[in-house]
Amino acid sequence: MSYLAKNYNRKKISFKFGKGSYLYSTNGKKYLDFVQGIAVNSLGHAHPKLIKTIRNQSKKLWHVSNAFQIPEGEKLAKKLCHKTFADYVIFQNSGTEATEAAIKVARRYFYSIGKPHKNRILCVKNSFHGRTIAAIFASGSNKMIEGFGPKVPGFDHFIFGNHKSLKRSITKNTAAIMVETIMGEGGIKVIPDWCLKELRKLCNKKKILLILDEVQCGISRSGDFLAFEKSKVKPDIVPIAKGIGGGFPIGAVLMNKKVAAGMTPGTHGSTFGGNPLAMAVGNTVIDIVSSKKFLNNVKTLSKYFYLRLNKLKEKYPKIIKEIRGRGLLIGLQLHKDQSKFIKKLMENKLLTIRAAENVVRILPPLNVKKNEINESLRIITNVCEKLK
């Protein structure tokens, strides 16, 4: 009997240890892990530099209150600001905390300039911004909010790709538009560069803020350090998490100087956010994944992966409908429900995870090797062949 609550439908498998792109189950089987904690383990399992960092920092200091200066956090914040649009950072523990803080920053900015009525956030219908009460209502998914009423006010929605719906939804009370640069849970849907540019222009015209949620698609997963960089836009606020800790819980809100001015002492806080142990890990991760050589390798390998996956789509057109994504955030959209396909992949020792719209999410570590990609392609081909 398990004493864990039943809020997860867990697969009947557990793991003893991991190494790089692989997980080893408690019954001795080896799996190619292309879930990686849902885009969390950016450097795979048991990366030697992360082990060394945790070991060294754990001997010195794990946790102190944010009532004091934390040098490791100051160092990581400086790196993030120098590598991005941001002027300031607030550290959190997770993606949902980061998006909640992003909402607070947007609302607080307008409050601080004497416009408290501008407090509504406009989001894509059926997007995903986390699992807290506010975040599920920001997502606008009927399935997610079922049973968690009353409705949290302050969120409006528009349909993905429907620009008339977007413009019609902006009111005098709108504070910000918040979208995922690449929708993860929603089916690996990429917002085109031209659309991001138009969003920025629209926000400028309406004098509202642009929040780009990069919790899943950020931190080098797209082949750029942040996914929106390719479009050359500059958002006002960006929540990040997942990959920045390489498996250790870290979240953060990146923001420009204008909006950060509203976050005065006492407006937000976190007991564990920015603790020395987490910050030490984050510094090591960012030093590895933000280098030009590392990013170019992500782009090269992902280009190869997409090329081969599209050939499989041509070979099995009745099974594979579309190949989606960018970098190593990959979606394999099927014509039918993906559950059986994912199960067959697992039986063949490849771990993947579902997303909306019959999408199989493929999330290898960012330092995946070409032979491991080829191994996954052989397994996907084998499953397609058996299901055709």
N, C-alpha and C positions, 0 to 999 in steps of 0.2 A: 504493500500500500504506500502511495506517495502522499505526503502531507503538504505538498505544494498545491496551491489553488489551481483550478482548471482553466485559467485564462489563456493558456497556450495549448495548442494541439501538437504536442511534442512527438517527433518521430521516435520509433523504438530503437534508438541508437545513442550511445554515449562514447566519449573519447578519452583516452588515457594521456596522450601527448600529441604535439604537433611539431613539424619541422618544415619551414619554408612554405611551399604550396600544399603540403600534405598534412592530413590528420590520420591518426592511428586509433582505431576503436578499441574498446575494452575487451573485445573478443579477438583482437589481433589482426583485423583487416585494415588495409591501407586505402585511403580515399584522397582523390584530388579535390581540394577544397576551393571551389570557385564561388563560395558564399563569403568566406573570410569575415564572419561576424556581421554580415550585411555592410560591406564596404568599409569596415572598421580597421582590419589588420592590414594597413597599407604596405607593410614590409613583411607580410606573412607571419608564420608562427616562429617563436623563439629566435628572433633575430639577435645575433651575438652582440651588436652594439647597444641594443635596447636592454638586453640582460645586464650588460656591464654598467649601463647608466643607472638602472634600478638598484643594482647591488651597491654601487658606490654611494648613491644618494640615500639609500635606506640606512646606511651606517651613520649618516650625518643628521638628517632632519626629514620627517615625514609631513608634519602638519603644524602650522601656526595660524593664528587668526589673521584675517585681513585688517585687523586693527593696527597691524605692524607692516612695515615694508618687507616684501618678499623678493630678493634679488633675482631669483630664478624666473619669476614672473615678469619682472621689469625687462629682463634679457629677452624673453620670448616675445613680449609685446613689441619691443623695438624691432625685432626681426620681422614680425608680421607687418608692422607699419611700413618698414623699408621695402618690403616685397609687394605691397599692395597699395590700394588707393587710400588706406585708412590713416587717420591721425591718432586715434585712440582705440583701446581694446578693453572690454570687460570679460573676464574669464568666468566660465561656468563649468558644469560637470557633464553636460549632455546636450544633444541637439535640441530637444524640446525646451530645455531651459534657455538655450541660446535664442530660439525663436520667440519665446515669451519675453525675454529681455529686449529683443529687437522691437517688439510691439510697444513695450514700455518706453523705450528711447524715443520712438516716433511720437507717441502721445505726449510725452513730457516736453519734447521740443516745442510743440505748438502751445502747450500750456505756458511755457517759459517766455514765449513772445506775445502773450496776451490773447491767444486764440484757442481757448480750451474747448470750443465747440468742434474744432477739427480733431476728431478722435476716432474716426471709423477707418478700418483697414479693409482694402479691397483685394480679394484673393480669387484664385482660380477655383471654380466648382470642382469638387472631388480631387483636390490636391492633397498634399500631406505635409504637415508642419509639426507633428508630434502627437503625444497622447494625453497631455494634461487637459483639463476642462476647457480652458481658453483655446488651446491649440486644435482640439477636435472641432470646435465651432468655427475656427479660422479655416479649417480644411473644407468645411461645407459638405461633408459626406454624410448622407442619411444613415448609412450603415454604422458609421463610427459614433454618431451622436445618439443613436437609439438607446433609450433608457437612462440617459445622463442629463435630463432636463432639470431645471428650466434652462432655456436658451441663454447663453452668455451673449449679451448685446455687443455691438461695436464692430461687426463684421458683415461685409457685403460680398457678393460673388458674381463672377462673369464666366462665360463658357470659354474653354481653351480654344484659341484661334479665332474667336468671334469678336472682331474689333468694334463692331457696332454695340455689342453687349457690354464691352469694356467701357467705351466712352459714355454710354447711357447710364452706367452704374456710378459714375463719379458725381458726387454732390458737393454742396458747400461744406459738408461735414467730413469729407474724405481727408484723411491725414496722409495716407500712403497706399501705394500699390505693392503687395508682397507676392512674389512668384518664385517658384523654383526654377533656376536657370535650366536645369534638366530635371524633369519630373521623374522621381524614382518609383515610389509605390504606385503612382498613377499610370505606369506603363512605359517608362523610359522614353518620354517624349521631350525632344530637344526644342527649346525656344530658339528660332533662327536669329542670327546676328542682326538682320535688318529689323526684326521685331523688337529686339532689345533696344536698338537705337531709337525706334519709334516710341517705345515706352519711356525712355529717358526724355525725349522731346516733349511728350505728353505731360510728364510730371513737371518739367520746367514750365510749360505753358500754364498748367493748372496750379503751379506753386505748391506741389505736394511732394512727398518723399518717395524714393524708389528703394525697396528692400528686396534684395536677391538672396533667397535661401539657398545656401551652398553646403548644407549639412552633409548631404550624400555625394554631390557631384564635385565638391571642392577638394582642395589639398591634393592637387596633381592628378586626380583620377581621370580628368578629361584630356590630359596631355598638356594643359596649361595649369599653373599653380591654382588659379581660380578660373572656373569655366567661362565666366563672362568676359575675361580678358581678351579673347579672340574678337569680340565685337567692338572693342575700344571704348565701351561706355564706362562711366564712373557712377556706381550706385551711391546712395547715402549711408546705407546700413547693410551689413552682410553677416548673418549668423553662420558659423561653421562648427563642426564637431567631428565625429567619426574618425576619419583618417589622420587627424592632427596628433592623436595620441598613440597611433599604431597598435591599439588594443587596450590602452589605458584610458579611463574615462576623462575626457577633456572636451569642453565646449567653449565657445567664445563669440562675442559680438564685435565685429569690426565696424567702425563708424568714422565719418569725417568730422572735422572740427566744429562745423556749424551745429550739427545735432548733438554732439557730445557736450556742448556747453550747457544743455539742460540737465545733465546728470550730475547734480551737485551732491555733496555728502549727505547720506541718509536716504537717497532716492532709490537705491537698489543695493542688494547684498547677497552674499552666498557664504555659507559656513565653510564648505570644502573647495569652492571654486578658486583656482589659482594656487593650490597648495604646492609646497616645494617639490614633492615627489612627482606629481603630475607635470609640473613645469619643466623639471629636468628631462623627463621623457619627451615632452613636446619640443624642446630645444634640439634634442638628438634627431627626432623625426624630421623636423623642418630642414635641418642641415643636409639631410640625405635627399629628401624628395623634391626640394626646390632648386636643385642644381640643374643647369642647362643640359648637361649630359644625361641626367636621370630622366628629365622631361622629354628629351628627344627620343630616348629609348622607349618610353611609354607610347609616344606617337608612332614610332616605327613598328613596334609589336602589334599595336592596335590596328594599324593599317593592314598588316598581314592577316590578322584575325578576321577583320571585316571582309576582306577579299575572299578568304576561304569560306566564311559563313554564307556569303552571298552566292557562292558557287553551289553550296548545299541547298540553298533556297531554289536555285534554278533546277537542281537535280530532283528535289522533292517539293514541287510547287503545291501539292495537295496537303502537305503537312505544315510547311513553313510559309507564313504569309508575308512577313516583313522582318528585316534586320534593322534594329533601332539603336540609337545611342551615339556616344562619342568617347574616344579614348577607351579605357577599360571599364566603362559603365555601359554594359551591352544588354540589349533586349532582343530575345528571339520570340517574335510574335507568331503564335500558331493559329491555325484555322479553328481548332477545337480547344476545349478546356485543357489547360496545361498540366493538370494534376498527374495524369497517367504518364506523361512524358517525363516529368521531374522524377517520378517514382522509378521509371526504367533507367534513367540516368544514374540514380543512386544505386540501383542494383548492379550497374556496371562500374561503380566506384567513382562517379563524378557527382559532387554535391553542388546543387544550384538552388535558387529560391524563386518563388512566384512574384509577380506584380500584376496590376490590373490589366484588363483587355487581353487575357490569355497569353501574357508575356512570361517567358522564362528569363529570369535575371541571371546574368553571368558576370561575376564580380571577382576576378582573380586578384591576387596581390599585385601591387604596382611593379614589383621586382620579379614577376613571373618570367620563366625561361621559355624560349621558343619551343623546345621539345615538350614542355608541359602543355603549351597551347595545342601542339600537334596531338598530344595524347587526348586532350578534351575533344578535339575535332574527330578523332577516330571513334570515340565513345558516342558522340552526337550522331555521327554517320551510321553507326551500328544500330542505334535506337530508331532512327528514321527508317532504316532498311527493314527493321522488324515490324514497324507500325504502318508501313505503306500499304 
